[in-house]
Amino acid sequence: MLTSGKFLVSFEVPGPLPGTTEGFCEEMNVVYRTEELNTYLRYPKQQINPWHKHSTYIRLKLRDILQIPLTDITIIDIISLP
């Protein structure tokens, strides 16, 4: 089922120096398919599939905000917020 919810998203982007990255956390409203996201919410430290709906949606939103290529955005964790 396609739905939307509020999440804390941890991600990394390239840093100012070559070979470095910077990590950030942002609160975001995310559109997702419940069957794709349930695994991440139930079991911590699961590897996030970059081609699932929620991953693509988050990376597209971050690309628009940060003006960097999608390939430079790595999602680390997704935490559901009440």
Secondary structure, DSSP 8 states (H G I E B T S, - for coil): -EEEEEEEEEEEEE-SSTT-EEEEEEEEEEEEEHHHHHHHHHSTT----TTSHHHHHHHHHHHHHH---GGG-EEEEEEE--
